[in-house]
Amino acid sequence: MKDLILEEDLTFILNKVFKQGKFNHSTILVTGATGLIGSLVVKSILYANQILNSQITILASVRNLEKAKEIFADFSDKNLMFITDSLLLPLSIEQSVDFIVHTASITASKEMISNPTAVLLTAFESTKNLLNYMKENPRCKMVYISSMEYYGQVTAEDCVNVTEDKLGYIDLSKPRSCYPESKRVCEALCNAYATQYNLNVCSARLAQTFGAGVSYSDNRVFAQFAKSALNNNDIILHTTGQSEGNYCYTADAVYGIFLLLQKGKKGQCYNVSHSHSTILNMAKLVAEKIGNNKIKAEVCIPKNLDSLGYAPDVKLKLNSDKLKTLGWQPEIDLENMFKRMIRSWELQG
């Protein structure tokens, strides 16, 4: 494996998750397996099979088979099987599945503006079909991958310590609201099935997650900041940067997801977050620590801001104590998230 940073991360997850052998000989279905989180979940399992002979069967649900083969080209494992059937249809799987990690969703901001019905319906239908599969296979356990956007805009008195019971405002007149609302409805659906049918499903509300494993072609804000620093270009913000972000390193997030597969309580949700910053302060951190003060962060707001799909300004600091009570101990802070992601890019050439 060329990417030694990613290999370090997979070893970290191996030691935290797989060494005890609790997933040995199981079958795990991962949806959205070519996305960032899904692909790292799959690679973690493949690495455990390779190093520990864990003999875990992986069913990787993907839309693009060629892309999937390219992403997992470093691993040769007869226990990896690709599923190309649409998640919008009832599942047709011959194997008995022990665990499901449901990461599949539409996350492109521009698509939230141009195709909001697909964002909502893809989320709802795929989750419903997985839960119906679990009704027929009640031994199965699922973690639904939700988002911090679930919270919307939290009131000023609640925003400094956002625990899982808080709920903010979402303006449903805005088309982009399809995304956070899809997370709410899918969590509600998971909890309804957990209550009515006694299914073992819980939700992981992920903060913005990045690090080794992010593609250099990624165009999200953190990736744009990192590439600006690499290319000695000033960081140009298209908003005032006052929105507050919550962040988690990729390996820490994947470790948290596997912990929830083991210990998460049915019908419960868990914040998965480690670092917190305004967008502007993050830009300044990158300019100083990554760009070595050779670049600066500037605000330049375009006239067509509303058409670009940016989320509204949010004041939000997530509390992850609930996950920590299960034993979660994240290790990588915001500065090192950037450093490890960039080093991973460099190693990949």
C-alpha positions in Angstrom: 0.0 0.0 0.0 1.5 3.3 -1.2 -0.4 5.4 1.3 1.4 4.9 4.6 -1.0 7.4 6.3 -4.0 5.4 5.3 -2.2 2.2 6.4 -1.6 3.8 9.8 -5.3 4.6 10.1 -6.3 1.1 9.1 -3.9 -0.3 11.7 -5.5 2.1 14.3 -9.0 0.8 13.5 -7.7 -2.8 13.5 -6.4 -2.4 17.0 -9.5 -0.6 18.3 -12.1 -2.8 16.6 -11.0 -6.1 15.1 -8.3 -7.5 17.4 -10.9 -8.8 19.9 -12.4 -10.9 17.1 -16.0 -9.8 17.7 -16.7 -9.5 14.0 -14.9 -12.6 12.9 -16.9 -14.8 10.4 -19.7 -12.3 10.2 -21.3 -10.8 7.1 -21.4 -7.0 6.8 -23.4 -5.0 4.2 -22.0 -1.6 3.5 -24.1 0.8 1.4 -22.5 3.7 -0.4 -19.3 1.7 -0.4 -17.5 4.0 -2.9 -18.2 7.1 -0.8 -15.6 8.4 1.7 -17.1 6.8 4.9 -18.4 3.6 3.1 -15.1 3.0 1.4 -13.1 3.3 4.6 -15.4 1.0 6.4 -14.9 -1.6 3.7 -11.1 -1.1 3.6 -11.0 -1.5 7.4 -12.7 -4.9 7.1 -10.5 -5.9 4.2 -7.4 -5.0 6.2 -8.6 -7.0 9.2 -9.1 -10.0 6.9 -5.6 -9.5 5.4 -3.8 -9.0 8.7 -5.8 -11.0 11.2 -7.6 -13.5 8.9 -10.9 -12.3 10.4 -12.8 -14.0 7.6 -15.5 -11.3 7.4 -17.7 -11.3 4.3 -18.2 -7.8 2.9 -21.2 -7.0 0.7 -20.4 -3.7 -0.8 -23.4 -1.9 -2.3 -22.2 0.4 -5.2 -23.7 2.2 -8.2 -20.5 2.2 -10.3 -18.8 -1.2 -10.4 -15.7 0.0 -12.3 -15.2 2.8 -9.8 -15.5 0.3 -6.9 -12.9 -2.0 -8.4 -10.5 0.9 -8.7 -11.1 2.1 -5.1 -10.4 -1.4 -3.7 -7.6 -2.4 -6.2 -5.1 -2.6 -3.4 -7.0 -5.4 -1.8 -7.5 -8.9 -3.2 -10.1 -10.7 -1.1 -12.5 -13.4 -2.1 -14.8 -12.3 0.7 -15.5 -9.0 -1.0 -18.6 -9.0 -3.1 -20.1 -6.1 -5.0 -23.9 -5.5 -5.1 -25.1 -3.2 -7.9 -28.9 -3.6 -7.3 -30.7 -0.3 -6.6 -31.3 0.4 -3.0 -34.6 2.0 -4.1 -35.9 -1.6 -4.6 -36.5 -4.3 -2.0 -33.3 -6.0 -1.1 -32.6 -9.4 -2.8 -29.6 -10.9 -0.9 -29.0 -14.6 -0.6 -26.5 -14.3 2.3 -27.7 -13.8 5.8 -26.4 -10.4 6.9 -25.2 -9.8 10.5 -24.5 -6.1 10.3 -25.4 -3.1 8.0 -23.6 0.2 7.8 -25.9 2.5 5.8 -23.9 5.4 4.4 -25.5 5.8 1.0 -27.0 9.3 0.4 -26.8 12.2 -2.0 -24.4 14.7 -0.5 -23.5 17.1 -3.4 -24.7 20.6 -2.4 -25.5 21.5 -6.0 -27.7 18.5 -6.4 -29.6 19.5 -3.2 -30.6 22.6 -5.1 -31.2 21.1 -8.6 -32.7 17.8 -7.6 -34.1 18.0 -4.0 -36.8 15.3 -4.6 -34.1 12.7 -5.4 -32.2 13.6 -2.2 -35.3 13.0 -0.1 -36.7 10.0 -1.9 -33.3 8.2 -2.2 -32.7 8.6 1.5 -36.2 7.5 2.6 -36.6 4.6 0.1 -33.2 3.1 0.7 -33.5 3.2 4.5 -37.1 1.8 4.3 -35.9 -1.2 2.2 -33.0 -1.9 4.5 -35.3 -1.9 7.5 -37.7 -4.2 5.8 -34.8 -6.6 5.2 -34.1 -6.4 8.9 -37.7 -7.3 9.7 -37.2 -10.6 7.8 -33.7 -11.0 9.4 -34.2 -9.8 13.0 -30.7 -10.9 14.1 -29.2 -8.2 11.9 -28.0 -4.9 13.4 -27.7 -1.6 11.5 -26.0 1.8 12.0 -27.6 4.5 10.0 -25.2 7.3 9.0 -26.9 10.6 9.8 -25.3 14.0 9.9 -24.8 17.0 12.2 -27.1 18.9 9.7 -29.9 17.0 11.5 -29.8 19.8 14.1 -30.6 22.7 11.8 -30.2 26.1 13.4 -30.1 25.6 17.2 -31.2 28.4 19.6 -28.4 30.5 21.1 -28.8 29.1 24.6 -28.5 25.5 23.3 -25.8 25.9 20.6 -22.7 25.7 22.8 -23.3 22.1 24.0 -25.5 20.3 21.6 -26.5 16.9 22.9 -28.5 14.4 21.0 -31.9 15.5 22.5 -31.6 19.1 21.0 -33.5 20.1 17.8 -33.1 23.3 15.8 -35.0 25.0 13.1 -34.9 24.0 9.4 -36.5 26.4 6.8 -38.5 24.0 4.6 -39.1 26.8 2.0 -35.4 26.4 1.0 -34.7 23.5 -1.5 -31.4 22.7 0.2 -33.4 21.8 3.4 -34.1 18.5 1.6 -30.8 17.1 3.0 -31.1 17.8 6.7 -34.8 16.9 6.6 -33.9 13.6 4.9 -31.7 12.8 7.9 -34.5 13.6 10.3 -37.0 11.5 8.5 -34.6 8.5 8.2 -33.7 8.7 11.8 -37.5 8.8 12.7 -38.0 5.8 10.4 -35.2 3.8 12.0 -36.6 4.6 15.5 -40.2 3.7 14.4 -39.0 0.3 13.2 -36.9 -0.2 16.3 -40.0 0.5 18.5 -42.6 -1.3 16.4 -40.6 -4.3 15.2 -37.9 -4.5 17.9 -35.1 -4.0 15.4 -31.6 -3.3 16.5 -30.8 0.0 14.7 -29.2 3.2 15.9 -27.9 6.4 14.2 -24.5 8.0 14.0 -24.7 11.8 13.6 -21.4 12.5 11.9 -19.6 15.8 12.0 -17.8 17.0 8.9 -15.4 14.1 8.4 -12.1 14.2 6.5 -8.5 13.0 6.5 -6.6 10.2 4.8 -9.0 8.6 2.2 -10.3 11.9 0.9 -9.8 12.2 -2.9 -7.6 15.1 -4.1 -10.5 15.8 -6.5 -12.9 16.5 -3.6 -14.2 20.0 -3.8 -15.7 20.5 -0.3 -14.5 23.5 1.8 -11.9 21.7 3.8 -10.3 20.2 0.6 -10.4 23.6 -1.1 -8.6 25.1 1.9 -5.9 22.4 1.9 -5.3 22.7 -1.9 -5.0 26.5 -1.5 -2.2 26.0 1.0 -0.5 23.4 -1.1 -0.5 25.7 -4.1 0.4 28.8 -2.2 -2.9 30.5 -3.1 -4.9 32.7 -0.7 -8.0 31.1 0.7 -11.1 33.0 -0.6 -14.3 32.5 1.4 -17.6 33.0 -0.3 -19.4 33.6 3.0 -18.5 35.5 6.1 -17.2 32.3 7.6 -19.1 32.7 10.8 -20.9 29.4 10.5 -19.5 27.0 13.1 -18.3 23.6 11.9 -17.8 20.3 13.8 -15.1 18.0 12.6 -13.9 14.4 13.0 -11.0 12.6 11.5 -11.9 9.8 9.1 -10.3 6.9 11.2 -11.8 8.2 14.4 -15.3 8.3 12.8 -15.0 4.8 11.3 -13.8 3.5 14.7 -16.9 5.1 16.2 -19.2 3.5 13.7 -17.8 0.0 14.4 -18.2 0.7 18.2 -21.9 1.5 17.5 -22.3 -1.8 15.6 -21.1 -3.5 18.8 -22.6 -1.4 21.6 -25.0 1.2 20.2 -28.5 1.0 21.8 -31.5 0.4 19.5 -33.5 3.5 18.7 -30.7 5.8 19.9 -28.6 8.4 18.1 -25.0 9.4 18.8 -22.9 12.5 17.9 -19.6 11.6 16.3 -17.4 14.8 16.6 -14.1 15.8 18.0 -13.0 19.3 16.9 -15.0 22.6 16.5 -14.2 25.9 14.7 -15.8 28.7 12.7 -15.1 28.4 8.9 -13.1 31.6 9.1 -10.9 30.4 12.0 -10.4 27.1 10.2 -9.3 29.0 7.1 -6.9 31.1 9.2 -5.5 27.9 10.8 -4.8 26.4 7.4 -3.2 29.6 6.2 -0.9 29.7 9.3 -0.2 26.1 10.1 -0.4 24.4 6.7 0.5 27.4 4.5 3.2 28.6 6.9 1.8 32.1 6.9 2.7 32.5 3.2 -1.0 32.8 2.3 -3.9 34.6 3.9 -7.7 34.0 4.3 -10.0 36.6 2.7 -13.8 37.0 2.4 -15.3 37.7 -1.0 -19.0 37.1 -1.2 -20.4 36.4 -4.8 -23.7 38.0 -5.9 -25.2 34.6 -6.8 -24.6 33.2 -3.3 -28.1 31.7 -2.9 -27.6 29.5 -6.0 -24.4 27.9 -4.8 -26.1 25.6 -2.2 -24.3 26.8 0.9 -25.9 25.8 4.2 -27.2 28.7 6.3 -24.9 30.1 9.0 -25.1 27.7 12.0 -23.9 28.2 15.6 -23.4 24.6 16.8 -20.9 22.8 19.1 -21.6 19.1 19.3 -21.3 17.1 22.5 -20.0 13.5 21.9 -20.1 12.4 25.6 -22.8 9.8 24.8 -20.5 8.0 22.4 -17.6 8.3 24.7 -19.6 6.5 27.4 -19.3 3.4 25.1 -15.5 3.7 25.1 -14.9 6.0 22.1 -11.6 7.9 22.3 -10.8 10.0 19.2 -7.2 11.0 18.7 -6.7 13.4 15.8 -7.4 17.2 16.1 -8.3 19.6 13.4 -4.7 20.7 12.5 -3.5 17.1 12.2 -6.6 16.2 10.2 -5.3 18.6 7.5 -1.7 17.5 7.8 -2.6 13.8 7.5 -4.9 14.3 4.6 -2.3 16.4 2.7 0.4 13.8 3.4 -1.9 11.1 2.1 -2.4 13.0 -1.1 1.4 13.4 -1.5 2.0 9.7 -1.0 -0.6 8.8 -3.6 1.3 11.0 -6.1 
